[in-house]
Amino acid sequence: MAQGMKRLGTPIAALLGIALIALIATSWLINRDALRKAVEAQIRDVTGLELNVAGSIDISVLPASYISFRDVGLKGGGTSAPALQVDVLTANLRLLPLLLQRFEIADLTLLRPRIHVSLQPDGESNWTPFIQTIARTMKPGAENQVSFSEIRIQDGVLDYEDVATHATEKLEDIDLSLAWPSISRSFAATGQFDWRGERVDGSISFSDFVAALSGDRSGLKARIASAPLKLAFDGSVANRTSPMMEGTLTVDSPSLRNALRWTGQPQPGSGGFGRFVLKARANVVGASIALTNVNVELDGNAAEGVMTYANNGRQTLQATLAADALDFTPYISTFRLLASGAREWNRQLFDLQGLSTTDLDMRLSAAKLTVGPTRLGRTAIGANLRNGTLALSVGEAQVYGGIAKGSFGIARSDTVADIKAQFQFTDVDLQACATELFGLNKLSGRGNINVSLFASGSSPFGLVQSLDGSATVTGQNGAIAGFNAEQLLKRLERRPLSGGGNFRNGSTPYDKLTISVKFSDGIATAEDIRIEGPAAKITLTGTASVPAREYDMKGVASLNTASGFQLPFMVQGPWDDPLIFPDPESLIRQSPAASPFLDLLKQRITGGGKRPDGSPTAENAKENGKDNAKSN
């Protein structure tokens, strides 16, 4: 075996020696001017870009075979400005053809290239000649077959501009490897770059690069990974009349708000929009994206359905989604009607910028829906946002133990919001409904509520100051907390001046409740308020200030007995803790002992009557003296 190895090693060593001698001879005998021209011609034939070398040229055969051009500009035919400028362009040469004095490029390395892409209004760009040349030279049977298989970009910069929209983008610190196959139809690019302050790791591959360059259908796989956003696409692409893509799209972001900010998109509102995951079948045509078989998750809310998105000068989103359970609390957490820890309305100005950037048309259904403290059953919601006007419609919602329907609209006028709300609540728990909607916690029972309200303002306080509209409530089999009308009336009927004890304890049950209120400039006027109970009946008149959240009302409570005892009373003070007290004059009149003194007191105040002993007052005596003088 040792002798066999020696016999085999001798010719191999001789062959290597001959190759080494040939390389040395080639380095001496090589025509450097011919090599430079051949490489320039090959780059021009393959890419369609003309080389303009302003710096020095380095040629090496050993130990590596390459030619380097410094300060290079490359531009397409018919363009004045270079599409690509490179500090150092290095063409690595194939070794065996070099020994035969044939100069073939194995791969290219671009050090610190500056790439300029300009998109014209007609869809063409300054790189169109390059794409056309690549498509032509890579076709089977082409005269100038592609002769190098890879391009490496190190520390590059890409500037992009859209002439029609004046949009610009910049990618920096680009490190990419472009697989440029000479025997395969596929193409792949992998690498990293900086965009808007974030490092992006990306890759893209075409199963049929020639077809993709020609606008025909080709398989496409793309991946982008960064801290704000991860995106993957697996499908096909074509560009016959307009760009078309079809395949599976996956998007993952730890914070959708940060991802939108990073990509330069408007951010909706100031709450929520955290964790976001989307997986769907995507069909992209131009600037429009149609998503089917959608599985989307946002802030823990998961839904399925279909979506479409278009960006033709204005962003438009349409969606039809269904979910088992949804929680809208994150999106209203920063919106407070009342100031934190206070009884006053919030004076913080609305942020209405999100209403003017995007058009929205959404249909959403959920088996369970949570909005702050409110828990809804099966709910169907429609949302339409167009030209700064938002319209929400509730087809039917199971809430407060009953059914709710209605609409809510917001129209933006500079910093002022014009609000219109119309809702109908049928057979609901009045205590839960009135507490959450109006801040009234004294009412219980079941009933119906109809609300029609209009307001304009730049804050919640501004809205309530201009509040107009009406509200009606009808209830049955409930109670009014804060006082027991029957107990109070019976006590005062027996002893009107006893004080009646504490007027703010207990509750007044009712069989039927009727409330009709009209709003005008923030003042609610009672048109018809009646509380009919088994033992007593109450009627109320007066007003309530919505901005001040205070009552100023009068009422009459009467017993359902043969005596029909009646007691006028007043309700004044804040909504959540009002003062309820009887009319003092009425109490005095109800007392047999005190009533004559009340009449006498009135007579003395008005200047008439007599003293308790029957003698006339001083003023009456004076008048009587004048009458006697006249008669005499």
KOLLO-800701 format. One record per residue (C-alpha): residue number from 1; x, y, z. Coordinates in nm, 2 decimals. Example, Ala and Ser with C-alpha at 12.3 -4.5 7.8 and 13.67 -1.06 7.14 Angstrom:
KOLLO-800701
SITE  seq       u       v       w
SITE    1    1.23   -0.45    0.78
SITE    2    1.37   -0.11    0.71
***
This chain:
KOLLO-800701
SITE  seq       u       v       w
SITE    1    0.00    0.00    0.00
SITE    2    0.29    0.24    0.08
SITE    3    0.44    0.18   -0.26
SITE    4    0.10    0.24   -0.42
SITE    5    0.06    0.57   -0.24
SITE    6    0.40    0.67   -0.36
SITE    7    0.32    0.58   -0.72
SITE    8   -0.01    0.78   -0.69
SITE    9    0.14    1.08   -0.51
SITE   10    0.41    1.14   -0.76
SITE   11    0.18    1.23   -1.05
SITE   12   -0.05    1.44   -0.82
SITE   13    0.25    1.63   -0.69
SITE   14    0.37    1.68   -1.05
SITE   15    0.02    1.80   -1.15
SITE   16    0.01    2.05   -0.86
SITE   17    0.35    2.17   -0.95
SITE   18    0.25    2.23   -1.31
SITE   19   -0.06    2.42   -1.19
SITE   20    0.15    2.63   -0.96
SITE   21    0.40    2.71   -1.24
SITE   22    0.10    2.79   -1.47
SITE   23   -0.04    3.03   -1.22
SITE   24    0.29    3.21   -1.17
SITE   25    0.33    3.23   -1.54
SITE   26   -0.02    3.36   -1.58
SITE   27    0.04    3.63   -1.33
SITE   28    0.34    3.74   -1.53
SITE   29    0.19    3.70   -1.87
SITE   30   -0.17    3.82   -1.80
SITE   31   -0.29    4.11   -2.01
SITE   32   -0.42    4.34   -1.73
SITE   33   -0.59    4.58   -1.97
SITE   34   -0.77    4.30   -2.14
SITE   35   -0.87    4.16   -1.80
SITE   36   -1.02    4.50   -1.69
SITE   37   -1.21    4.54   -2.02
SITE   38   -1.34    4.18   -2.00
SITE   39   -1.47    4.22   -1.65
SITE   40   -1.63    4.56   -1.72
SITE   41   -1.80    4.41   -2.03
SITE   42   -1.92    4.11   -1.84
SITE   43   -2.07    4.33   -1.57
SITE   44   -2.23    4.55   -1.83
SITE   45   -2.37    4.25   -2.02
SITE   46   -2.51    4.08   -1.71
SITE   47   -2.65    4.38   -1.53
SITE   48   -2.71    4.64   -1.80
SITE   49   -2.51    4.89   -1.59
SITE   50   -2.22    5.10   -1.73
SITE   51   -1.91    5.12   -1.51
SITE   52   -1.74    5.45   -1.45
SITE   53   -1.42    5.39   -1.26
SITE   54   -1.27    5.71   -1.11
SITE   55   -1.02    5.54   -0.88
SITE   56   -0.74    5.29   -0.90
SITE   57   -0.76    4.93   -1.02
SITE   58   -0.59    4.64   -0.84
SITE   59   -0.54    4.30   -1.00
SITE   60   -0.43    3.99   -0.82
SITE   61   -0.38    3.63   -0.94
SITE   62   -0.20    3.48   -0.64
SITE   63   -0.29    3.39   -0.37
SITE   64   -0.64    3.50   -0.47
SITE   65   -0.76    3.59   -0.82
SITE   66   -0.95    3.91   -0.83
SITE   67   -0.98    4.26   -0.98
SITE   68   -1.08    4.55   -0.76
SITE   69   -1.22    4.89   -0.89
SITE   70   -1.21    5.19   -0.65
SITE   71   -1.46    5.48   -0.66
SITE   72   -1.70    5.32   -0.91
SITE   73   -2.03    5.45   -1.04
SITE   74   -2.28    5.23   -1.22
SITE   75   -2.58    5.37   -1.41
SITE   76   -2.84    5.23   -1.64
SITE   77   -2.88    5.34   -2.00
SITE   78   -3.07    5.67   -2.04
SITE   79   -3.01    5.78   -1.68
SITE   80   -2.79    6.07   -1.58
SITE   81   -2.73    6.00   -1.22
SITE   82   -2.56    5.67   -1.11
SITE   83   -2.80    5.41   -0.97
SITE   84   -2.51    5.27   -0.77
SITE   85   -2.19    5.41   -0.64
SITE   86   -1.93    5.18   -0.47
SITE   87   -1.61    5.26   -0.28
SITE   88   -1.46    4.93   -0.38
SITE   89   -1.60    4.68   -0.63
SITE   90   -1.42    4.35   -0.63
SITE   91   -1.47    4.08   -0.89
SITE   92   -1.34    3.74   -0.79
SITE   93   -1.23    3.53   -1.09
SITE   94   -1.27    3.17   -1.17
SITE   95   -0.94    2.99   -1.15
SITE   96   -0.94    2.73   -1.43
SITE   97   -1.07    2.97   -1.71
SITE   98   -0.80    3.22   -1.59
SITE   99   -0.53    2.96   -1.66
SITE  100   -0.66    2.95   -2.01
SITE  101   -0.66    3.33   -2.04
SITE  102   -1.04    3.34   -2.02
SITE  103   -1.17    3.60   -1.77
SITE  104   -1.49    3.48   -1.60
SITE  105   -1.64    3.64   -1.28
SITE  106   -1.72    3.40   -1.00
SITE  107   -1.88    3.65   -0.77
SITE  108   -1.88    4.02   -0.68
SITE  109   -1.82    4.21   -0.36
SITE  110   -1.95    4.56   -0.31
SITE  111   -1.78    4.75   -0.02
SITE  112   -1.97    5.06    0.10
SITE  113   -2.21    5.08   -0.19
SITE  114   -2.46    5.37   -0.21
SITE  115   -2.77    5.25   -0.38
SITE  116   -3.03    5.49   -0.52
SITE  117   -3.38    5.38   -0.62
SITE  118   -3.62    5.63   -0.78
SITE  119   -3.97    5.52   -0.86
SITE  120   -4.14    5.72   -1.13
SITE  121   -4.52    5.80   -1.15
SITE  122   -4.56    5.54   -1.44
SITE  123   -4.42    5.26   -1.22
SITE  124   -4.08    5.25   -1.38
SITE  125   -3.76    5.32   -1.19
SITE  126   -3.39    5.39   -1.26
SITE  127   -3.33    5.01   -1.20
SITE  128   -3.57    4.90   -1.47
SITE  129   -3.29    4.85   -1.73
SITE  130   -3.10    4.64   -1.48
SITE  131   -3.41    4.42   -1.42
SITE  132   -3.48    4.38   -1.79
SITE  133   -3.12    4.29   -1.87
SITE  134   -3.10    4.03   -1.59
SITE  135   -3.43    3.87   -1.71
SITE  136   -3.29    3.86   -2.06
SITE  137   -2.95    3.72   -1.98
SITE  138   -3.07    3.45   -1.75
SITE  139   -3.32    3.30   -2.00
SITE  140   -3.20    2.96   -2.13
SITE  141   -3.02    2.99   -2.46
SITE  142   -2.94    3.36   -2.41
SITE  143   -2.62    3.48   -2.59
SITE  144   -2.47    3.63   -2.28
SITE  145   -2.54    3.37   -2.01
SITE  146   -2.50    3.48   -1.65
SITE  147   -2.14    3.41   -1.56
SITE  148   -2.13    3.49   -1.19
SITE  149   -2.34    3.35   -0.91
SITE  150   -2.32    3.57   -0.60
SITE  151   -2.31    3.94   -0.50
SITE  152   -2.21    4.04   -0.15
SITE  153   -2.29    4.38   -0.01
SITE  154   -2.10    4.51    0.29
SITE  155   -2.17    4.83    0.49
SITE  156   -2.41    4.96    0.22
SITE  157   -2.67    5.24    0.21
SITE  158   -3.00    5.24    0.01
SITE  159   -3.19    5.56   -0.06
SITE  160   -3.55    5.53   -0.20
SITE  161   -3.77    5.80   -0.33
SITE  162   -4.12    5.79   -0.48
SITE  163   -4.15    6.08   -0.72
SITE  164   -4.53    6.08   -0.72
SITE  165   -4.58    6.08   -0.34
SITE  166   -4.25    6.24   -0.24
SITE  167   -4.20    5.95    0.00
SITE  168   -3.84    5.87    0.10
SITE  169   -3.68    5.59    0.29
SITE  170   -3.32    5.51    0.39
SITE  171   -3.16    5.17    0.48
SITE  172   -2.82    5.18    0.64
SITE  173   -2.54    4.94    0.74
SITE  174   -2.66    4.69    0.48
SITE  175   -2.49    4.35    0.49
SITE  176   -2.64    4.12    0.23
SITE  177   -2.55    3.81    0.03
SITE  178   -2.74    3.77   -0.30
SITE  179   -2.73    3.42   -0.45
SITE  180   -2.69    3.47   -0.82
SITE  181   -2.71    3.12   -0.96
SITE  182   -2.57    3.04   -1.30
SITE  183   -2.71    2.68   -1.32
SITE  184   -3.02    2.72   -1.10
SITE  185   -3.34    2.91   -1.16
SITE  186   -3.37    3.01   -0.79
SITE  187   -3.25    3.33   -0.62
SITE  188   -3.20    3.40   -0.26
SITE  189   -3.09    3.70   -0.05
SITE  190   -3.01    3.70    0.32
SITE  191   -2.86    3.96    0.55
SITE  192   -2.92    4.25    0.78
SITE  193   -2.98    4.63    0.76
SITE  194   -3.07    4.92    0.98
SITE  195   -3.41    5.09    0.92
SITE  196   -3.55    5.37    1.14
SITE  197   -3.32    5.29    1.43
SITE  198   -3.39    4.92    1.43
SITE  199   -3.17    4.63    1.32
SITE  200   -3.36    4.41    1.07
SITE  201   -3.27    4.05    0.98
SITE  202   -3.43    3.95    0.65
SITE  203   -3.43    3.69    0.38
SITE  204   -3.60    3.64    0.04
SITE  205   -3.60    3.36   -0.21
SITE  206   -3.76    3.30   -0.56
SITE  207   -3.81    2.95   -0.69
SITE  208   -3.80    3.08   -1.05
SITE  209   -3.60    3.40   -1.06
SITE  210   -3.63    3.44   -1.44
SITE  211   -4.01    3.41   -1.42
SITE  212   -4.02    3.66   -1.13
SITE  213   -3.81    3.91   -1.33
SITE  214   -4.02    3.86   -1.64
SITE  215   -4.34    3.92   -1.44
SITE  216   -4.45    3.56   -1.45
SITE  217   -4.56    3.35   -1.16
SITE  218   -4.28    3.23   -0.92
SITE  219   -4.26    3.09   -0.58
SITE  220   -4.17    3.34   -0.31
SITE  221   -4.05    3.31    0.05
SITE  222   -3.98    3.62    0.26
SITE  223   -3.90    3.68    0.62
SITE  224   -3.83    4.00    0.82
SITE  225   -3.74    3.99    1.19
SITE  226   -3.68    4.30    1.41
SITE  227   -3.76    4.40    1.77
SITE  228   -4.09    4.57    1.69
SITE  229   -4.22    4.33    1.42
SITE  230   -4.17    3.99    1.27
SITE  231   -4.32    3.91    0.93
SITE  232   -4.32    3.60    0.71
SITE  233   -4.47    3.52    0.37
SITE  234   -4.48    3.18    0.19
SITE  235   -4.65    3.18   -0.15
SITE  236   -4.62    3.30   -0.50
SITE  237   -4.56    3.63   -0.68
SITE  238   -4.63    3.77   -1.03
SITE  239   -4.61    4.12   -1.19
SITE  240   -4.79    4.11   -1.53
SITE  241   -4.99    4.43   -1.51
SITE  242   -4.95    4.51   -1.14
SITE  243   -4.78    4.33   -0.85
SITE  244   -4.96    4.03   -0.73
SITE  245   -4.89    3.80   -0.43
SITE  246   -5.07    3.50   -0.29
SITE  247   -4.98    3.29    0.00
SITE  248   -4.97    3.25    0.38
SITE  249   -4.89    3.57    0.58
SITE  250   -4.78    3.56    0.94
SITE  251   -4.72    3.88    1.15
SITE  252   -4.61    3.89    1.51
SITE  253   -4.54    4.19    1.72
SITE  254   -4.50    4.24    2.10
SITE  255   -4.66    4.58    2.07
SITE  256   -4.87    4.68    1.77
SITE  257   -4.85    5.04    1.88
SITE  258   -4.47    5.04    1.86
SITE  259   -4.48    4.86    1.53
SITE  260   -4.71    5.12    1.38
SITE  261   -4.49    5.40    1.52
SITE  262   -4.18    5.23    1.37
SITE  263   -4.34    5.19    1.02
SITE  264   -4.47    5.54    1.02
SITE  265   -4.84    5.45    1.05
SITE  266   -5.09    5.65    1.25
SITE  267   -5.15    5.52    1.60
SITE  268   -5.51    5.47    1.70
SITE  269   -5.60    5.63    2.03
SITE  270   -5.38    5.61    2.34
SITE  271   -5.48    5.28    2.50
SITE  272   -5.43    4.91    2.41
SITE  273   -5.28    4.78    2.09
SITE  274   -5.01    4.57    2.26
SITE  275   -4.94    4.21    2.17
SITE  276   -5.05    4.14    1.81
SITE  277   -5.05    3.81    1.61
SITE  278   -5.20    3.76    1.26
SITE  279   -5.20    3.45    1.04
SITE  280   -5.41    3.45    0.72
SITE  281   -5.43    3.36    0.36
SITE  282   -5.32    3.67    0.17
SITE  283   -5.40    3.79   -0.18
SITE  284   -5.21    4.11   -0.27
SITE  285   -5.29    4.31   -0.58
SITE  286   -5.11    4.64   -0.61
SITE  287   -5.17    4.84   -0.28
SITE  288   -5.46    4.62   -0.17
SITE  289   -5.45    4.32    0.05
SITE  290   -5.73    4.07    0.09
SITE  291   -5.70    3.83    0.39
SITE  292   -5.91    3.52    0.43
SITE  293   -5.90    3.24    0.69
SITE  294   -5.79    3.52    0.93
SITE  295   -5.68    3.43    1.28
SITE  296   -5.59    3.75    1.47
SITE  297   -5.50    3.82    1.83
SITE  298   -5.48    4.17    1.98
SITE  299   -5.43    4.24    2.35
SITE  300   -5.55    3.89    2.44
SITE  301   -5.86    3.91    2.21
SITE  302   -5.87    3.64    1.95
SITE  303   -6.10    3.64    1.65
SITE  304   -6.16    3.48    1.31
SITE  305   -6.29    3.61    0.98
SITE  306   -6.19    3.81    0.67
SITE  307   -6.01    4.15    0.63
SITE  308   -5.91    4.38    0.34
SITE  309   -5.66    4.67    0.35
SITE  310   -5.59    4.93    0.09
SITE  311   -5.36    5.23    0.08
SITE  312   -5.44    5.43   -0.23
SITE  313   -5.36    5.77   -0.10
SITE  314   -5.58    5.70    0.21
SITE  315   -5.57    5.39    0.43
SITE  316   -5.89    5.18    0.43
SITE  317   -5.95    4.88    0.65
SITE  318   -6.26    4.65    0.62
SITE  319   -6.32    4.35    0.84
SITE  320   -6.58    4.09    0.94
SITE  321   -6.47    3.91    1.26
SITE  322   -6.62    3.68    1.51
SITE  323   -6.49    3.59    1.86
SITE  324   -6.59    3.40    2.17
SITE  325   -6.49    3.67    2.41
SITE  326   -6.37    4.03    2.37
SITE  327   -6.24    4.28    2.62
SITE  328   -6.25    4.65    2.50
SITE  329   -6.13    4.78    2.83
SITE  330   -5.77    4.86    2.72
SITE  331   -5.91    5.09    2.44
SITE  332   -6.12    5.30    2.68
SITE  333   -5.90    5.29    2.99
SITE  334   -5.75    5.63    2.91
SITE  335   -6.09    5.79    2.85
SITE  336   -6.26    5.91    3.17
SITE  337   -6.58    6.10    3.19
SITE  338   -6.51    6.20    3.55
SITE  339   -6.19    6.34    3.68
SITE  340   -5.99    6.09    3.87
SITE  341   -6.09    6.08    4.24
SITE  342   -6.33    6.37    4.20
SITE  343   -6.70    6.43    4.14
SITE  344   -6.63    6.67    3.86
SITE  345   -6.63    6.60    3.49
SITE  346   -6.30    6.54    3.32
SITE  347   -6.16    6.86    3.15
SITE  348   -5.88    6.69    2.96
SITE  349   -5.90    6.76    2.59
SITE  350   -5.99    6.49    2.34
SITE  351   -5.72    6.35    2.11
SITE  352   -5.91    6.33    1.78
SITE  353   -5.61    6.28    1.54
SITE  354   -5.69    5.91    1.49
SITE  355   -6.02    5.99    1.33
SITE  356   -5.87    6.17    1.03
SITE  357   -5.61    5.92    0.91
SITE  358   -5.78    5.60    0.84
SITE  359   -6.12    5.48    0.70
SITE  360   -6.27    5.18    0.87
SITE  361   -6.56    4.95    0.80
SITE  362   -6.59    4.67    1.06
SITE  363   -6.85    4.41    1.16
SITE  364   -6.78    4.24    1.49
SITE  365   -6.97    3.97    1.68
SITE  366   -6.88    3.82    2.01
SITE  367   -7.04    3.57    2.25
SITE  368   -6.91    3.78    2.54
SITE  369   -6.80    4.14    2.55
SITE  370   -6.64    4.34    2.83
SITE  371   -6.62    4.72    2.83
SITE  372   -6.48    4.84    3.16
SITE  373   -6.71    4.73    3.43
SITE  374   -6.99    4.64    3.19
SITE  375   -7.03    4.27    3.09
SITE  376   -7.23    4.20    2.78
SITE  377   -7.36    3.88    2.64
SITE  378   -7.39    3.80    2.27
SITE  379   -7.32    4.12    2.09
SITE  380   -7.31    4.24    1.72
SITE  381   -7.13    4.57    1.66
SITE  382   -7.07    4.77    1.34
SITE  383   -6.81    5.04    1.32
SITE  384   -6.77    5.28    1.03
SITE  385   -6.50    5.56    1.02
SITE  386   -6.48    5.78    0.71
SITE  387   -6.35    6.13    0.66
SITE  388   -6.31    6.19    1.04
SITE  389   -6.67    6.07    1.12
SITE  390   -6.71    5.76    1.34
SITE  391   -7.04    5.57    1.35
SITE  392   -7.09    5.28    1.59
SITE  393   -7.41    5.07    1.57
SITE  394   -7.52    4.80    1.81
SITE  395   -7.75    4.56    1.63
SITE  396   -7.83    4.37    1.95
SITE  397   -7.65    4.32    2.27
SITE  398   -7.73    4.12    2.58
SITE  399   -7.66    4.36    2.87
SITE  400   -7.78    4.44    3.22
SITE  401   -8.00    4.13    3.20
SITE  402   -8.19    4.27    2.90
SITE  403   -8.14    4.38    2.54
SITE  404   -7.97    4.70    2.41
SITE  405   -7.98    4.85    2.06
SITE  406   -7.87    5.18    1.93
SITE  407   -7.60    5.40    1.76
SITE  408   -7.32    5.63    1.86
SITE  409   -7.16    5.88    1.64
SITE  410   -6.85    6.12    1.66
SITE  411   -6.78    6.38    1.40
SITE  412   -6.46    6.58    1.43
SITE  413   -6.44    6.96    1.37
SITE  414   -6.09    7.07    1.45
SITE  415   -6.05    6.99    1.82
SITE  416   -6.42    6.97    1.88
SITE  417   -6.62    6.65    1.89
SITE  418   -6.98    6.64    1.78
SITE  419   -7.15    6.35    1.97
SITE  420   -7.48    6.19    1.88
SITE  421   -7.61    5.89    2.08
SITE  422   -7.94    5.70    2.05
SITE  423   -7.99    5.38    2.26
SITE  424   -8.28    5.17    2.37
SITE  425   -8.25    4.93    2.67
SITE  426   -8.53    4.68    2.70
SITE  427   -8.61    4.49    3.02
SITE  428   -8.28    4.58    3.19
SITE  429   -8.16    4.59    3.55
SITE  430   -8.22    4.96    3.62
SITE  431   -7.97    4.97    3.91
SITE  432   -7.67    4.85    3.70
SITE  433   -7.78    5.04    3.39
SITE  434   -7.84    5.38    3.56
SITE  435   -7.52    5.35    3.77
SITE  436   -7.29    5.29    3.47
SITE  437   -7.46    5.52    3.23
SITE  438   -7.57    5.82    3.44
SITE  439   -7.39    5.78    3.77
SITE  440   -7.72    5.72    3.96
SITE  441   -7.71    5.45    4.22
SITE  442   -8.04    5.51    4.40
SITE  443   -8.26    5.33    4.16
SITE  444   -8.34    4.95    4.14
SITE  445   -8.59    4.74    3.96
SITE  446   -8.64    4.64    3.59
SITE  447   -8.75    4.85    3.31
SITE  448   -8.68    5.02    2.98
SITE  449   -8.46    5.32    2.90
SITE  450   -8.46    5.53    2.58
SITE  451   -8.19    5.79    2.54
SITE  452   -8.14    6.04    2.26
SITE  453   -7.85    6.29    2.33
SITE  454   -7.65    6.55    2.13
SITE  455   -7.35    6.74    2.24
SITE  456   -7.04    6.92    2.12
SITE  457   -6.72    6.99    2.30
SITE  458   -6.34    6.94    2.32
SITE  459   -6.36    6.75    2.66
SITE  460   -6.61    6.56    2.86
SITE  461   -6.69    6.88    3.06
SITE  462   -6.74    7.06    2.73
SITE  463   -6.98    6.79    2.62
SITE  464   -7.21    6.80    2.92
SITE  465   -7.23    7.18    2.91
SITE  466   -7.39    7.16    2.56
SITE  467   -7.59    6.85    2.62
SITE  468   -7.93    6.84    2.44
SITE  469   -8.18    6.57    2.39
SITE  470   -8.42    6.36    2.60
SITE  471   -8.43    6.05    2.81
SITE  472   -8.72    5.83    2.93
SITE  473   -8.73    5.56    3.19
SITE  474   -9.01    5.32    3.27
SITE  475   -8.97    5.07    3.55
SITE  476   -9.16    4.83    3.76
SITE  477   -9.13    4.64    4.09
SITE  478   -8.83    4.83    4.22
SITE  479   -8.73    5.09    4.48
SITE  480   -8.58    5.43    4.53
SITE  481   -8.30    5.43    4.79
SITE  482   -8.24    5.72    5.03
SITE  483   -8.57    5.75    5.21
SITE  484   -8.88    5.55    5.31
SITE  485   -9.17    5.76    5.19
SITE  486   -9.44    5.55    5.36
SITE  487   -9.27    5.55    5.70
SITE  488   -9.19    5.92    5.68
SITE  489   -9.54    6.03    5.58
SITE  490   -9.71    5.83    5.85
SITE  491   -9.48    5.97    6.12
SITE  492   -9.54    6.33    6.00
SITE  493   -9.91    6.27    5.96
SITE  494   -9.92    6.19    6.33
SITE  495   -9.68    6.45    6.45
SITE  496   -9.60    6.71    6.18
SITE  497   -9.34    6.90    6.39
SITE  498   -9.16    6.60    6.53
SITE  499   -8.89    6.63    6.27
SITE  500   -8.95    6.29    6.13
SITE  501   -8.62    6.15    6.23
SITE  502   -8.35    6.09    5.96
SITE  503   -8.50    6.16    5.62
SITE  504   -8.21    5.98    5.44
SITE  505   -8.26    5.62    5.55
SITE  506   -8.44    5.33    5.40
SITE  507   -8.60    5.30    5.05
SITE  508   -8.93    5.36    4.88
SITE  509   -9.07    5.06    4.69
SITE  510   -9.27    5.12    4.37
SITE  511   -9.49    4.93    4.14
SITE  512   -9.45    5.17    3.85
SITE  513   -9.19    5.43    3.77
SITE  514   -9.21    5.69    3.49
SITE  515   -8.93    5.94    3.42
SITE  516   -8.93    6.18    3.13
SITE  517   -8.65    6.43    3.11
SITE  518   -8.55    6.69    2.85
SITE  519   -8.19    6.82    2.82
SITE  520   -8.10    7.17    2.70
SITE  521   -7.75    7.32    2.73
SITE  522   -7.66    7.08    3.01
SITE  523   -7.98    7.13    3.22
SITE  524   -8.22    6.84    3.26
SITE  525   -8.58    6.95    3.31
SITE  526   -8.83    6.70    3.45
SITE  527   -9.13    6.68    3.22
SITE  528   -9.30    6.38    3.39
SITE  529   -9.16    6.20    3.70
SITE  530   -9.40    5.97    3.88
SITE  531   -9.33    5.70    4.14
SITE  532   -9.64    5.48    4.22
SITE  533   -9.59    5.24    4.51
SITE  534   -9.82    5.01    4.71
SITE  535   -9.84    5.26    5.00
SITE  536   -9.73    5.60    4.86
SITE  537   -9.71    5.80    4.54
SITE  538   -9.44    6.06    4.46
SITE  539   -9.43    6.32    4.18
SITE  540   -9.13    6.54    4.10
SITE  541   -9.07    6.86    3.91
SITE  542   -8.76    7.08    3.87
SITE  543   -8.42    7.06    3.71
SITE  544   -8.08    6.89    3.75
SITE  545   -7.75    7.04    3.63
SITE  546   -7.55    6.79    3.44
SITE  547   -7.22    7.00    3.45
SITE  548   -7.25    7.06    3.83
SITE  549   -7.40    6.71    3.89
SITE  550   -7.66    6.86    4.13
SITE  551   -8.03    6.84    4.18
SITE  552   -8.27    7.13    4.24
SITE  553   -8.61    6.97    4.25
SITE  554   -8.94    6.97    4.43
SITE  555   -9.19    6.69    4.49
SITE  556   -9.50    6.58    4.65
SITE  557   -9.53    6.25    4.84
SITE  558   -9.88    6.12    4.94
SITE  559  -10.01    5.82    5.12
SITE  560  -10.25    5.58    4.95
SITE  561  -10.49    5.59    5.24
SITE  562  -10.83    5.74    5.32
SITE  563  -10.66    6.05    5.47
SITE  564  -10.46    6.11    5.15
SITE  565  -10.19    6.28    5.36
SITE  566   -9.96    6.48    5.13
SITE  567   -9.61    6.62    5.20
SITE  568   -9.42    6.86    4.97
SITE  569   -9.05    6.80    4.98
SITE  570   -8.73    6.92    4.82
SITE  571   -8.43    6.74    4.67
SITE  572   -8.11    6.94    4.65
SITE  573   -7.74    6.87    4.63
SITE  574   -7.50    6.63    4.45
SITE  575   -7.63    6.34    4.24
SITE  576   -7.46    6.07    4.44
SITE  577   -7.56    6.21    4.79
SITE  578   -7.85    6.45    4.76
SITE  579   -8.03    6.62    5.05
SITE  580   -8.40    6.52    5.08
SITE  581   -8.61    6.73    5.33
SITE  582   -8.98    6.82    5.37
SITE  583   -9.12    7.17    5.31
SITE  584   -9.12    7.34    5.65
SITE  585   -9.44    7.55    5.58
SITE  586   -9.63    7.24    5.49
SITE  587   -9.53    7.07    5.82
SITE  588   -9.65    7.37    6.02
SITE  589   -9.98    7.37    5.84
SITE  590  -10.02    7.00    5.91
SITE  591  -10.00    7.08    6.29
SITE  592  -10.34    7.19    6.45
SITE  593  -10.16    7.38    6.72
SITE  594   -9.91    7.56    6.50
SITE  595  -10.12    7.64    6.20
SITE  596  -10.30    7.96    6.36
SITE  597   -9.96    8.10    6.45
SITE  598   -9.84    8.06    6.10
SITE  599  -10.14    8.26    5.97
SITE  600  -10.09    8.53    6.23
SITE  601   -9.72    8.55    6.14
SITE  602   -9.81    8.60    5.78
SITE  603  -10.06    8.87    5.87
SITE  604   -9.80    9.06    6.07
SITE  605   -9.54    9.03    5.79
SITE  606   -9.79    9.17    5.54
SITE  607   -9.90    9.45    5.79
SITE  608  -10.25    9.32    5.87
SITE  609  -10.43    9.14    6.16
SITE  610  -10.43    9.19    6.53
SITE  611  -10.23    9.11    6.83
SITE  612  -10.29    8.78    7.01
SITE  613  -10.50    8.97    7.28
SITE  614  -10.73    9.11    7.02
SITE  615  -10.60    9.47    7.03
SITE  616  -10.51    9.63    6.69
SITE  617  -10.15    9.67    6.58
SITE  618  -10.00   10.01    6.59
SITE  619  -10.04   10.06    6.22
SITE  620  -10.41    9.96    6.23
SITE  621  -10.47   10.19    6.53
SITE  622  -10.32   10.48    6.33
SITE  623  -10.55   10.40    6.04
SITE  624  -10.85   10.38    6.27
SITE  625  -10.77   10.72    6.41
SITE  626  -10.77   10.87    6.06
SITE  627  -11.11   10.71    5.99
SITE  628  -11.26   10.85    6.31
SITE  629  -11.14   11.20    6.23
SITE  630  -11.30   11.20    5.89
SITE  631  -11.63   11.07    6.03
SITE  632  -11.64   11.36    6.29
***
